[in-house]
């Protein structure tokens, strides 16, 4: 309980992986895939009836981000 209180009061993220995910999502390679995902979501959202979904774009973004996370996360593990 004391550890949890320190995390809340210090403003640090509860999980270091979330911080690394945010950092990785901002690199150029991931931004490209995130833009493609957002374009797809806009396109699909603007149609009243479509069979298209954004699964491929989502997986591409998650793959790029998680590839970056894997390299950074294991360097920070002690």
C-alpha positions in Angstrom: 0.0 0.0 0.0 2.8 2.4 0.8 4.4 1.8 -2.6 1.1 2.5 -4.3 0.7 5.8 -2.4 4.2 6.9 -3.5 3.3 6.2 -7.1 0.2 8.2 -6.8 1.7 11.2 -5.0 4.9 11.3 -7.1 3.0 11.4 -10.4 5.0 8.5 -11.8 3.2 6.2 -14.2 2.1 2.9 -12.6 3.7 0.9 -15.3 7.0 1.8 -17.0 5.8 0.1 -20.2 3.1 2.8 -20.7 5.8 5.5 -20.6 7.9 3.6 -23.2 4.8 3.0 -25.4 4.1 6.7 -25.4 7.7 7.5 -26.3 7.7 4.9 -29.1 4.4 6.1 -30.5 6.1 9.4 -31.1 8.9 8.2 -33.3 8.6 8.8 -37.1 8.1 5.1 -38.0 5.2 4.7 -35.6 3.7 8.1 -36.4 3.4 7.0 -40.1 1.4 4.0 -39.1 -0.7 5.9 -36.6 -1.6 8.4 -39.3 -2.7 5.6 -41.6 -4.8 4.2 -38.8 -6.5 7.6 -38.1 -7.1 8.0 -41.8 -8.8 4.6 -42.0 -10.9 5.4 -38.9 -12.0 8.7 -40.4 -12.9 7.0 -43.7 -14.8 4.2 -42.0 -16.5 6.5 -39.6 -17.8 8.7 -42.4 -19.7 5.9 -44.1 -23.0 4.7 -43.0 -22.6 1.2 -44.3 -19.3 -0.4 -45.0 -17.6 -3.8 -44.6 -14.2 -2.2 -44.2 -12.6 -2.1 -40.8 -9.2 -0.9 -39.7 -7.8 -4.1 -38.4 -4.8 -4.2 -40.7 -3.8 -0.6 -39.9 -4.2 -1.2 -36.2 -2.0 -4.3 -36.3 0.6 -2.4 -38.4 0.7 0.4 -35.8 0.8 -2.0 -32.8 3.6 -4.1 -34.4 5.7 -1.0 -35.1 5.2 0.4 -31.6 5.8 -2.9 -29.8 8.9 -3.6 -31.8 10.3 -0.3 -30.5 9.1 -1.0 -27.0 10.8 -4.4 -26.9 14.2 -2.9 -27.6 13.8 -0.1 -25.0 12.1 -2.1 -22.3 14.7 -4.8 -22.0 17.5 -2.3 -21.8 15.8 -0.7 -18.8 15.1 -4.0 -16.9 17.6 -4.6 -14.2 
